[in-house]
Amino acid sequence: MQIFKAALFVIIFINSFGGFCQSLITGNILDSDNNTVLDYVLITNSTTKETFISNQNGSFELSKFGTYTFKKIGYIEKSVNLDSYSNHIIQLSLNPKQLNDIIINDSHIPKKLKNASASINVISLHDIERSNNINFNAVLNKTPGVFMQSGALNTNRITIRGIGSRNLFGTSKIRAYFKDIPLTNGSGETNIEDFELGTISRLEIIKGAVSSAYGAGLGGTIHLIPEQGNFGKQQINNELMVGSFGLIKNLSSLNFSTKKSSLKAIYSNTQSDGYRDNNEYDRQTFTFNSSHFISYKDELSLLTSFVNLKAFIPSSLNETNYLNNPKSAAFTWNQAKGFEESKRGIFGLSWIHDYNSKVKQSTSIFTSFRKGYEPRPFNVLSEKTNAIGVRSRLIGQSKIFNNSLIWTIGGELFKDNYKSSTFENLYQDFPSEIGSVKGNKLSDFKEKRSYYNAFFETNYDISVKTILSIGLNINETSYTLKDRFPVSENNPDQSGDFKFKTMVSPKFGISRELTKNINLFTSLSHGFSPISLEEILRPDGKINTSLKPETGWNFEVGTRGSIFQNKLQFNLSLFRLNLKNLVVSRRTEEDQYIGINAGKTQHNGIEIAIDYQLVSDKYFNVITSLNYSINDYKFKTFVDDDIDFSGNDLTGVPSNILNGIIDFNSSVGFYGNINFQYIGEIPITDSNSLYSESYSLTNLKFGFKRNLNKKLKLNLFLGLNNIFDKLYASQILINASGFGGNLPRYYYPGNPVNYYTGINLNYTI
């Protein structure tokens, strides 16, 4: 590990800034969403009709002033007047009708989505704007294979292909990044729902353990790409939205830029009384994102995000209350007025340097913090996390046997310190209107968690139509726990160290062009998920050194492309994931769990995504979308506490999910969409003795956009969710136990019919 660290920091601090010739017009061509370079863009002089091609790194050099058009499949053509020798930044926007041709950056190797050898879905800004800009689940659940349950705005669980379904509270076994900053902590837990959805321009979801560069997580990786500033524009934007259950949201943004620099600042405040009792929500966020081109070879960018949240927790209900009084909160949570209060911030600084047309470097350093306070009926939790890390990689291109080889090599170092204490909750000793009262300390822990990822990945053109992808991830994770609570007969010292053996996860993939517009791909990859410290601690205070992390092999075959003159775009994947060393959280007390390895699971599935341009002309267009997942997830071998559940359906995952969308836009400014979602039944218990009922939801949104003048744009919108007022469980708590003779609380009721409406004004200075 020391050798790896030394090599990594040598890469980070190499500095070879290059000058550029002032007698040439130079520039960089970027994706407007994420500033990914766009290679081999066709550049045409509008007067002379001379054509040029940008290089692999998105750079170009021209000798004459004039108006030039920039054209690349997957992006909207753009004309720019170049009248100076300064470096020009050209940003191209996605063409929603050609998403398979856009450039993605899943392994830090820019390539067309249709050439990827893995199952990757892109959620564009247009997809995000289809819903109410409040809930991530409204966006993620339109992606086949991804399922986000949402018991409240601050209570969520994400699964990808069934991975993470056994985590009782929150999301685990899935990695997430905000640009280049990890959102997954040292214990493998991920939280994205606190972030402002209005700051995100795009999401790239890599499904399965196929991303060597992002840690080879079993479920996959969610890459959040923040909104970038527009170079050469100054804009002010404000959106005010109100809705059911006391919803008020205001989002303000400022874009300031020059030809070389862009700054984007976004502030939002979201408040809601909530549908249920003890369900109030108040969140403020601030996001700042800037990019500066020192030269056409060097880019510096800064990303800062801060979230201040206070959200009350209604918790889950038993079946009787769920059916008869879904607005109610769980009795003890209501009595204690349980809530979550947190402050969270991240900071990242990135440097991209082109050494030459063949090799470039990208390096990011980052730090983050989170401070939380959560009174629960059984105790009061106070916690604090501080993290620091660095990611660096080289990306290059060379030739082998006259065929192109694109490669990346790099690593990530991450370390966080987590302090947590619990206290008595004395709410029962005080009048009910007071709620939680902190009492004596019950525990006091300090954890040091660290890991490193070293990765290598290549794309090699075996032939003109065939690309071979090979990747490798090496991970080492360790924990140190210090128990700072006085030792007694009832409180054994739980201090100790735990280090996983080095995990080596390879990946192999092939993408084959069958026709000009259709590709076939297949992949075989290995992944793993780290164990949390809570899972390796035993009730006697000892660390369970025999507990093993979950590992698995993923095999997949699929096809993506377009037919009917690009009117129909499709993605189809068939996969099998075999997972072993299944970690089960066995509940021993109301707030106490222990982890055990209980067997194996097998995840078989089919995922289909289709987009069809039903009507397309300059006055009116209609796009229909269909996403469908068929899930066959089983416990292959599973024995827990001498009970054999082998052959049963995997708990917490629906049997199938269907999403249908009709989306329209008109030249006069009217737009809208109707979304139908069907969720199949979900096994609630490992014995499969109880399933949730399947349900369907219908949501719609309509709006009107108009340029009031050359500088001011107006957007009015109105949305309705669950328009048929269906009763459904928006989140399930699997294997819940009843304590004190009470019925188990499995169900989080979803919101009934509700509305939102708003106005957006955008002014260009």
C-alpha positions in Angstrom: 0.0 0.0 0.0 2.9 2.4 0.8 4.3 1.9 -2.7 0.9 2.6 -4.2 0.5 5.8 -2.2 3.9 7.1 -3.2 3.2 6.3 -6.9 -0.2 8.0 -6.7 1.2 11.2 -5.2 3.9 11.4 -7.8 1.2 11.4 -10.4 -0.7 14.0 -8.6 2.1 16.5 -8.4 3.6 16.1 -11.8 3.4 19.5 -13.4 4.1 20.1 -17.0 1.9 23.0 -18.0 2.3 23.7 -21.7 2.0 27.0 -23.5 0.2 27.4 -26.8 0.7 29.3 -29.9 -0.9 32.7 -29.9 -1.0 32.9 -33.7 -3.7 30.2 -33.8 -7.3 30.2 -32.7 -7.5 27.4 -30.1 -10.3 25.9 -28.2 -11.8 23.0 -26.2 -15.1 21.3 -27.0 -17.1 20.0 -24.0 -20.3 18.2 -23.1 -22.4 21.0 -21.5 -23.6 18.8 -18.7 -20.4 17.5 -17.3 -17.5 19.2 -19.1 -16.4 15.9 -20.5 -14.2 16.5 -23.6 -15.8 15.6 -26.9 -13.4 14.1 -29.3 -13.3 14.2 -33.1 -16.0 16.9 -33.5 -16.6 18.0 -37.1 -15.8 21.8 -37.4 -16.9 23.6 -40.6 -16.2 27.2 -41.7 -19.6 28.5 -42.6 -18.1 30.8 -45.4 -15.4 28.7 -47.0 -16.9 25.3 -46.1 -13.5 24.1 -45.0 -13.8 21.2 -42.5 -11.6 20.3 -39.5 -11.7 17.6 -36.8 -10.9 18.2 -33.1 -8.4 15.8 -31.6 -8.9 13.0 -29.0 -8.8 15.5 -26.1 -11.5 17.8 -27.6 -9.0 20.5 -28.6 -8.7 22.3 -31.9 -6.5 24.8 -33.7 -7.7 27.1 -36.5 -5.9 29.7 -38.5 -8.8 32.0 -39.7 -11.4 34.1 -38.0 -15.0 33.4 -38.9 -18.2 31.6 -38.0 -17.8 27.9 -37.5 -20.4 25.1 -36.9 -19.6 22.3 -34.5 -21.3 19.0 -35.1 -21.2 15.6 -33.4 -23.7 12.8 -33.4 -25.7 12.7 -30.1 -25.4 16.5 -29.7 -27.2 19.6 -31.0 -25.3 21.4 -33.7 -23.9 24.8 -32.7 -22.6 27.8 -34.6 -20.0 30.1 -33.0 -18.2 33.3 -34.2 -14.5 32.9 -33.5 -12.9 36.4 -33.8 -9.9 36.3 -31.4 -6.8 34.3 -30.7 -7.8 33.6 -27.1 -8.8 30.1 -26.1 -12.5 29.4 -26.8 -14.7 27.0 -24.8 -17.4 25.4 -26.9 -20.2 23.5 -25.1 -22.5 21.2 -27.0 -25.9 20.1 -25.5 -27.3 16.6 -25.6 -29.8 15.7 -28.3 -32.5 13.8 -26.4 -33.3 11.9 -29.6 -29.8 10.4 -29.9 -28.8 9.4 -26.3 -27.1 6.2 -27.5 -24.6 8.4 -29.3 -23.6 10.6 -26.4 -20.2 10.5 -24.7 -20.1 8.9 -21.3 -17.3 8.7 -18.9 -18.1 5.6 -16.8 -14.5 4.4 -16.5 -12.8 7.8 -17.2 -12.4 6.7 -20.8 -14.8 8.8 -22.9 -16.8 6.7 -25.3 -20.1 6.6 -27.0 -22.8 5.0 -24.8 -23.7 2.5 -27.6 -20.1 1.2 -27.6 -20.0 0.5 -23.9 -19.6 -3.2 -22.8 -21.6 -2.7 -19.7 -25.2 -1.9 -18.8 -25.3 1.9 -18.4 -28.3 4.2 -18.3 -28.1 8.0 -18.7 -30.7 10.2 -17.0 -30.7 13.5 -18.9 -31.7 16.9 -17.6 -34.9 16.5 -19.6 -35.7 13.3 -17.8 -35.1 15.0 -14.4 -37.4 17.9 -15.4 -40.2 15.5 -16.2 -41.2 15.3 -12.5 -41.4 17.6 -9.5 -37.7 18.2 -8.9 -38.2 17.1 -5.3 -37.8 13.3 -5.1 -34.9 11.3 -6.5 -37.2 8.2 -6.6 -39.3 9.8 -9.3 -36.2 10.0 -11.5 -34.3 6.8 -10.6 -37.4 4.5 -10.8 -37.7 5.2 -14.5 -34.4 3.3 -15.0 -34.8 -0.5 -15.5 -33.1 -2.5 -12.8 -33.1 0.4 -10.3 -35.7 0.7 -7.5 -35.8 3.4 -4.9 -38.2 3.1 -2.0 -39.2 6.3 -0.3 -40.9 6.2 3.1 -40.4 10.0 3.4 -38.2 12.7 1.8 -35.4 11.7 4.3 -36.2 7.9 4.5 -35.1 6.0 1.4 -33.5 2.8 0.2 -32.0 2.2 -3.3 -31.4 -1.2 -4.8 -29.8 -2.1 -8.2 -30.7 -5.5 -9.5 -31.7 -6.6 -6.0 -28.4 -5.6 -4.3 -28.9 -3.6 -1.1 -32.5 -4.9 -0.5 -31.5 -6.4 2.9 -30.3 -3.1 4.3 -33.0 -2.1 6.7 -32.4 1.6 6.8 -30.8 3.5 4.0 -28.7 2.4 1.0 -25.7 0.1 1.0 -23.6 -2.0 -1.4 -24.1 0.7 -4.1 -21.4 3.3 -4.7 -22.2 6.9 -5.6 -20.1 9.9 -6.6 -20.9 13.6 -6.9 -18.7 14.5 -9.8 -15.4 13.0 -8.5 -16.3 13.1 -4.8 -17.4 9.8 -3.1 -20.8 9.9 -1.5 -20.3 6.4 0.0 -18.8 6.4 3.4 -16.1 4.1 4.8 -18.7 1.5 5.8 -20.2 1.3 2.3 -23.4 3.3 3.1 -24.6 5.8 0.5 -26.9 8.8 0.9 -27.9 10.9 -2.1 -31.5 12.0 -1.2 -30.3 15.0 0.9 -28.8 16.7 -2.2 -30.7 19.2 -4.2 -32.0 17.5 -7.4 -32.2 20.9 -9.1 -28.4 21.1 -9.0 -28.0 17.9 -11.1 -27.7 18.1 -14.9 -27.3 14.3 -15.5 -27.0 10.9 -13.8 -25.0 8.0 -15.2 -26.0 4.7 -13.6 -23.6 1.8 -14.1 -25.4 -1.4 -13.1 -23.6 -4.4 -11.7 -20.0 -4.9 -10.7 -18.6 -3.7 -13.9 -16.9 -0.4 -12.9 -13.3 -1.0 -12.1 -12.6 2.7 -11.8 -15.4 3.2 -9.2 -14.6 0.5 -6.7 -16.3 -2.6 -8.3 -19.4 -2.3 -6.1 -21.7 -5.3 -6.3 -24.8 -3.3 -7.1 -23.1 -0.7 -9.3 -22.4 3.0 -9.3 -24.6 6.1 -9.4 -22.7 9.1 -10.8 -24.3 12.5 -10.1 -23.1 15.2 -12.4 -23.7 18.7 -11.1 -24.9 21.6 -13.4 -22.0 23.3 -15.1 -21.8 27.0 -15.8 -22.3 28.3 -19.3 -19.1 29.8 -20.7 -19.6 33.3 -22.0 -23.0 33.9 -20.3 -24.3 35.7 -17.3 -27.7 34.4 -16.1 -30.0 34.6 -13.1 -32.7 31.9 -12.6 -35.4 31.6 -9.9 -38.0 28.9 -9.5 -40.8 29.0 -6.9 -43.0 25.9 -6.3 -45.9 25.2 -4.0 -47.9 22.1 -3.5 -49.9 19.7 -1.3 -49.0 19.1 2.4 -47.6 22.6 2.8 -44.9 22.2 0.2 -42.9 25.3 -0.5 -39.7 25.3 -2.5 -37.6 28.1 -3.9 -34.5 27.6 -6.0 -32.2 30.4 -7.1 -29.1 30.2 -9.3 -26.5 32.5 -10.7 -24.3 31.8 -13.7 -21.3 34.1 -14.2 -18.7 33.4 -16.8 -16.1 34.6 -19.2 -14.6 32.9 -22.2 -12.3 30.9 -20.0 -14.1 30.7 -16.7 -17.6 29.7 -15.5 -19.1 29.9 -12.0 -22.5 28.4 -11.0 -24.1 29.1 -7.6 -27.4 27.5 -6.6 -29.4 28.0 -3.4 -32.5 26.1 -2.5 -34.9 25.9 0.4 -37.5 23.1 0.6 -40.2 23.0 3.3 -43.1 20.6 3.8 -45.6 19.7 6.5 -45.7 16.1 5.1 -48.7 13.9 4.6 -48.3 12.0 7.8 -48.1 13.0 11.5 -44.6 14.0 12.7 -43.6 14.4 9.0 -42.3 18.0 8.8 -39.3 18.6 6.5 -37.0 21.7 6.2 -33.9 21.6 4.0 -31.5 24.3 2.8 -28.8 23.6 0.2 -26.0 25.7 -1.4 -23.9 24.4 -4.3 -21.0 26.2 -6.0 -19.4 24.8 -9.1 -16.7 26.6 -11.2 -14.3 25.7 -14.0 -11.3 27.7 -15.2 -9.2 27.0 -18.3 -5.7 28.2 -17.6 -4.8 27.2 -21.1 -6.2 24.9 -23.7 -4.2 22.1 -21.9 -5.2 22.9 -18.3 -8.5 23.1 -16.5 -9.1 23.7 -12.8 -12.5 23.2 -11.2 -14.0 23.7 -7.8 -17.1 22.0 -6.3 -18.7 22.9 -3.0 -21.9 21.7 -1.5 -23.6 22.3 1.8 -26.9 20.8 3.1 -28.7 21.8 6.3 -31.6 19.5 7.1 -34.2 18.9 9.8 -36.8 16.3 9.1 -39.2 14.6 11.5 -39.6 10.8 11.2 -43.1 9.2 11.2 -41.5 5.7 10.8 -43.4 2.5 9.6 -46.8 1.2 10.5 -48.4 -2.2 11.2 -50.9 -3.5 8.8 -54.0 -2.3 10.7 -52.8 1.3 10.9 -51.5 1.2 7.4 -54.9 0.2 6.0 -57.1 2.3 8.4 -55.1 5.3 9.4 -52.1 5.8 7.0 -51.7 9.5 8.0 -50.6 8.4 11.5 -47.1 8.1 12.7 -45.8 5.1 14.6 -47.0 5.7 18.2 -43.6 5.8 20.0 -42.0 8.0 17.2 -44.9 10.4 17.5 -44.7 10.5 21.3 -40.9 11.1 21.2 -41.3 13.5 18.2 -38.4 11.7 16.6 -36.5 13.6 14.0 -33.2 13.8 12.1 -31.1 16.9 12.1 -27.9 17.1 10.1 -25.4 19.5 8.5 -23.4 18.1 5.6 -20.7 19.6 3.4 -18.3 18.5 0.6 -15.5 20.3 -1.1 -13.5 19.1 -4.1 -10.7 20.6 -6.2 -9.9 19.0 -9.6 -7.1 19.5 -12.1 -7.1 18.2 -15.7 -3.9 18.5 -17.7 -3.2 17.4 -21.3 0.4 16.3 -21.6 0.0 15.9 -25.3 -2.7 14.7 -27.7 -2.2 11.1 -26.4 -2.0 11.4 -22.6 -3.8 13.5 -20.0 -4.1 13.5 -16.3 -7.1 14.1 -14.0 -6.6 14.6 -10.3 -9.1 15.5 -7.5 -8.7 16.1 -3.8 -11.7 16.3 -1.6 -13.0 16.5 1.9 -16.4 16.2 3.5 -18.1 16.4 6.8 -21.5 15.4 8.3 -22.8 16.3 11.8 -26.0 14.5 12.8 -28.4 14.4 15.8 -31.3 11.9 15.8 -33.6 11.4 18.8 -35.3 8.0 18.4 -37.8 6.4 20.9 -35.1 3.9 22.1 -32.2 6.4 22.4 -30.7 9.6 21.1 -27.9 9.3 18.5 -25.3 12.0 18.1 -22.7 11.5 15.3 -20.0 13.3 13.4 -18.0 12.3 10.3 -15.0 13.9 8.7 -13.5 12.5 5.5 -10.6 13.3 3.2 -9.3 11.7 0.0 -7.8 11.9 -3.4 -8.5 10.4 -6.8 -6.0 10.5 -9.7 -5.6 8.8 -13.0 -3.9 9.0 -16.3 -5.8 8.5 -19.5 -3.9 7.7 -22.7 -4.2 6.4 -26.2 -1.7 4.3 -28.2 -1.5 1.9 -31.0 -1.0 -1.9 -30.9 -0.9 -3.7 -34.3 -2.2 -0.5 -35.8 -5.3 -0.7 -33.7 -6.4 1.9 -31.1 -5.8 1.2 -27.4 -7.3 3.6 -24.9 -6.4 3.1 -21.3 -6.7 4.6 -17.8 -4.7 3.8 -14.7 -5.1 5.4 -11.3 -6.3 5.1 -7.7 -8.4 6.5 -4.9 -7.4 7.0 -1.3 -10.2 7.6 1.2 -10.2 8.0 5.0 -13.0 9.0 7.3 -13.3 9.4 11.1 -16.7 8.6 12.6 -17.7 9.5 16.2 -21.0 8.4 17.6 -22.6 8.5 21.0 -26.0 7.4 22.2 -28.0 8.7 25.1 -31.1 7.8 27.0 -34.3 9.3 25.6 -36.5 10.4 28.5 -39.5 11.5 26.5 -41.8 9.3 28.6 -40.9 11.2 31.8 -42.2 14.5 30.3 -45.5 15.8 28.8 -46.1 14.5 25.3 -45.8 17.9 23.7 -42.2 18.2 24.7 -41.0 15.2 22.8 -37.5 13.8 23.1 -35.2 14.7 26.1 -31.6 13.6 26.1 -30.5 11.7 29.2 -27.4 9.8 30.4 -24.8 8.6 27.9 -25.2 4.9 26.8 -22.3 4.5 24.4 -19.3 6.4 23.0 -17.4 5.2 19.9 -14.8 6.5 17.6 -14.2 4.7 14.3 -11.4 5.2 11.8 -12.3 3.8 8.4 -10.1 3.8 5.3 -9.7 2.2 1.9 -7.8 2.4 -1.3 -8.8 1.5 -4.8 -6.2 1.0 -7.5 -7.7 0.5 -10.9 -6.7 -0.2 -14.5 -9.0 -0.3 -17.5 -8.5 -0.5 -21.3 -10.6 -0.4 -24.4 -8.8 -2.1 -27.4 -10.2 -2.0 -30.9 -9.7 -5.6 -32.0 -11.2 -4.6 -35.3 -13.1 -1.7 -36.8 -16.3 -3.1 -35.3 -15.2 -4.9 -32.1 -13.9 -3.3 -28.9 -12.4 -5.4 -26.0 -12.6 -4.0 -22.5 -10.4 -5.3 -19.7 -10.4 -3.8 -16.2 -9.0 -4.6 -12.7 -9.8 -3.1 -9.3 -7.7 -3.8 -6.2 -9.2 -2.7 -2.9 -8.1 -2.8 0.7 -10.4 -1.7 3.5 -9.7 -1.5 7.2 -11.4 -0.3 10.4 -10.2 0.8 13.8 -12.8 1.0 16.6 -12.2 2.7 19.9 -14.8 2.2 22.7 -14.6 5.4 24.8 -17.4 4.4 27.2 -16.4 3.2 30.7 -16.1 -0.6 30.9 -18.4 -2.5 33.1 -20.1 -5.9 33.3 -22.9 -4.7 31.1 -20.6 -2.6 28.9 -17.7 -4.7 27.6 -14.8 -2.9 25.8 -15.5 -3.2 22.1 -12.3 -1.6 20.9 -10.4 -3.4 18.1 -9.0 -3.5 14.6 -10.4 -5.2 11.5 -8.8 -5.4 8.1 -10.3 -7.2 5.1 -8.0 -9.2 2.9 -7.1 -7.5 -0.3 -9.9 -7.8 -2.8 -9.0 -8.3 -6.5 -11.9 -7.7 -8.9 -11.4 -8.3 -12.7 -13.7 -7.3 -15.5 -13.9 -8.5 -19.2 -16.2 -7.1 -21.8 -16.7 -7.0 -25.5 -18.8 -4.6 -27.6 -19.5 -5.6 -31.3 -21.1 -3.3 -33.9 -23.6 -5.5 -35.7 -24.8 -2.6 -38.0 -24.1 1.1 -38.1 -26.8 1.7 -35.5 -26.9 -1.5 -33.4 -24.3 -2.9 -31.0 -24.1 -6.2 -29.1 -22.2 -6.3 -25.8 -21.3 -8.9 -23.1 -19.3 -8.7 -19.9 -18.1 -10.9 -17.0 -17.1 -9.1 -13.9 -16.4 -9.5 -10.2 -17.5 -7.3 -7.3 -17.7 -7.0 -3.6 -19.3 -5.0 -0.8 -17.5 -4.1 2.5 -19.0 -5.0 5.8 -20.0 -2.2 8.3 -18.5 -2.1 11.7 -22.0 -2.5 13.2 -22.2 -5.9 11.4 -18.9 -7.3 12.7 -19.6 -6.3 16.4 -21.0 -9.1 18.5 -23.3 -8.6 21.6 -20.4 -9.6 23.8 -18.3 -6.7 22.5 -15.9 -8.8 20.5 -15.2 -8.2 16.8 -16.3 -11.1 14.5 -13.1 -11.6 12.5 -14.6 -14.6 10.7 -17.4 -12.5 8.9 -16.6 -12.2 5.2 -17.7 -9.5 2.8 -20.3 -10.3 0.1 -18.7 -11.1 -3.3 -20.2 -12.0 -6.6 -19.7 -12.6 -10.3 -21.9 -10.9 -12.8 -22.5 -12.2 -16.3 -24.4 -10.1 -18.8 -25.3 -9.9 -22.5 -27.2 -7.1 -24.2 -27.8 -5.0 -27.2 -28.5 -1.3 -27.7 -29.0 0.9 -30.7 -31.6 2.5 -32.9 -33.8 1.4 -35.9 -36.5 3.0 -38.1 -34.2 5.9 -39.2 -33.2 6.5 -35.5 -36.9 7.0 -34.4 -36.7 4.0 -32.0 -33.9 3.7 -29.5 -33.6 0.6 -27.4 -31.6 -1.1 -24.7 -31.9 -4.8 -23.8 -29.9 -6.6 -21.1 -30.0 -10.2 -19.7 -27.9 -10.8 -16.6 -27.1 -13.3 -13.9 -25.4 -12.3 -10.6 -24.2 -15.0 -8.3 -23.6 -13.7 -4.8 -22.0 -15.6 -1.9 -21.3 -14.9 1.8 -24.7 -13.2 2.1 -24.5 -10.9 5.1 -27.7 -11.0 7.2 -28.5 -8.5 9.9 -30.1 -10.6 12.7 -32.2 -8.4 15.1 -31.6 -9.2 18.7 -33.2 -6.1 20.3 -35.3 -3.2 19.1 -32.1 -1.2 18.2 -29.5 -4.0 18.1 -28.4 -6.2 15.2 -25.6 -8.7 14.5 -24.2 -9.7 11.1 -23.8 -13.3 9.9 -22.9 -15.0 6.7 -26.0 -17.0 5.8 -25.7 -18.3 2.3 -25.9 -17.4 -1.4 -28.3 -15.6 -3.7 -28.8 -15.7 -7.5 -30.1 -12.7 -9.4 -31.5 -13.3 -12.8 -33.2 -10.6 -14.8 -34.2 -9.0 -18.0 -34.2 -5.2 -18.5 -35.7 -3.4 -21.4 -35.8 0.3 -22.3 -37.4 1.7 -25.4 -37.8 5.3 -26.7 -39.9 5.9 -29.8 -40.4 9.3 -31.6 -44.1 9.0 -32.3 -44.4 12.4 -33.9 -41.4 14.6 -34.9 -41.6 17.9 -36.8 -40.8 21.5 -36.2 -44.2 22.3 -34.6 -44.9 19.3 -32.4 -43.2 16.1 -31.2 -44.2 13.2 -29.1 -41.9 10.6 -27.6 -43.1 7.5 -25.9 -40.9 5.6 -23.5 -41.2 2.1 -22.0 -38.9 0.6 -19.3 -39.5 -2.9 -17.9 -37.6 -5.1 -15.5 -38.4 -8.8 -14.9 -36.7 -10.0 -11.7 -36.1 -13.5 -10.6 -34.0 -13.2 -7.5 -33.7 -16.2 -5.2 -32.0 -17.4 -2.1 -29.8 -20.1 -3.6 -28.8 -21.4 -0.2 -29.9 -19.5 2.9 -30.0 -20.9 6.5 -30.6 -18.5 9.3 -30.9 -19.6 12.9 -31.4 -23.3 11.7 -34.3 -22.2 9.4 -33.7 -23.1 5.8 -35.0 -20.4 3.3 -33.2 -21.9 0.3 -35.2 -21.4 -2.9 -37.3 -18.6 -1.6 -37.7 -15.2 -3.3 -35.2 -12.5 -2.3 -36.8 -10.3 0.3 -37.5 -6.6 -0.4 -37.5 -6.6 -4.2 -40.5 -6.4 -6.5 -41.1 -9.2 -9.0 -41.3 -6.8 -11.9 -41.4 -3.0 -12.6 -42.9 -1.2 -15.5 -42.7 2.5 -16.5 -44.5 4.0 -19.4 -44.2 7.7 -20.4 -45.8 9.8 -23.1 -43.9 13.1 -23.5 -44.8 16.0 -25.8 -43.4 19.4 -26.7 -44.8 22.1 -29.1 -43.3 25.1 -30.9 -45.8 27.4 -29.2 -44.4 26.5 -25.8 -46.8 23.9 -24.4 -45.2 20.7 -23.0 -46.1 17.9 -20.7 -45.9 14.2 -19.9 -47.9 11.4 -18.4 -46.2 8.6 -16.5 -47.6 5.2 -15.6 -45.7 3.1 -13.1 -46.5 -0.5 -12.0 -44.7 -2.2 -9.1 -45.1 -5.9 -8.6 -45.5 -7.6 -5.2 -42.6 -7.6 -2.8 -41.6 -10.4 -0.4 -41.7 -8.9 3.1 -40.3 -11.9 5.1 -37.6 -14.4 4.3 -40.1 -17.2 4.7 -42.2 -15.7 1.9 -45.2 -16.0 4.1 -46.1 -12.3 3.5 -45.9 -10.2 0.3 -46.9 -6.6 -0.2 -49.6 -6.0 -2.8 -48.7 -4.8 -6.3 -49.8 -1.3 -7.2 -49.8 1.2 -10.0 -49.4 5.0 -10.0 -50.2 7.6 -12.6 -48.5 11.0 -12.6 -48.7 13.9 -15.0 -47.1 17.3 -15.5 -48.1 20.1 -18.0 -46.4 23.4 -18.6 -45.9 26.4 -20.8 -42.5 28.0 -21.8 -42.2 31.3 -23.6 -39.4 33.8 -24.3 -40.9 37.1 -23.1 -38.1 39.0 -24.7 -34.5 38.4 -25.8 -33.3 38.2 -22.2 -36.2 36.9 -20.2 -37.7 33.3 -20.3 -40.8 32.1 -18.5 -41.8 28.6 -17.5 -45.1 27.8 -15.8 -46.0 24.2 -14.8 -48.5 22.1 -12.9 -48.2 18.5 -11.8 -50.4 15.8 -10.2 -49.1 12.7 -8.6 -51.1 9.5 -7.9 -54.0 11.0 -9.7 -56.2 8.0 -9.0 -55.5 8.2 -5.2 -54.2 4.7 -4.7 -53.3 3.4 -1.3 -49.8 1.8 -1.5 -46.7 1.1 0.5 -43.9 3.4 -0.8 -41.3 1.5 1.3 -41.2 -1.9 3.0 -39.4 -2.8 6.2 -38.5 -6.4 5.7 -38.5 -9.0 8.5 -39.8 -6.5 11.0 -40.4 -7.8 14.6 -43.0 -6.8 17.0 -41.8 -5.9 20.6 -43.9 -5.8 23.7 -46.8 -7.7 22.1 -47.2 -5.1 19.3 -47.7 -6.1 15.7 -44.7 -5.8 13.4 -44.5 -2.5 11.5 -43.8 -3.4 7.8 -45.3 -0.5 5.9 -44.5 3.1 5.0 -47.7 4.6 3.4 -47.2 6.5 0.2 -48.7 9.9 -0.5 -52.3 10.1 -1.7 -53.2 12.3 -4.7 -51.2 15.5 -4.5 -50.3 18.5 -6.7 -47.5 20.9 -7.2 -47.3 24.1 -9.3 -44.6 26.6 -10.0 -43.0 29.4 -12.0 -39.5 29.7 -13.3 -37.9 32.9 -14.6 -34.5 33.0 -16.3 -32.8 36.3 -17.1 -29.7 36.6 -19.3 -27.7 39.7 -18.3 
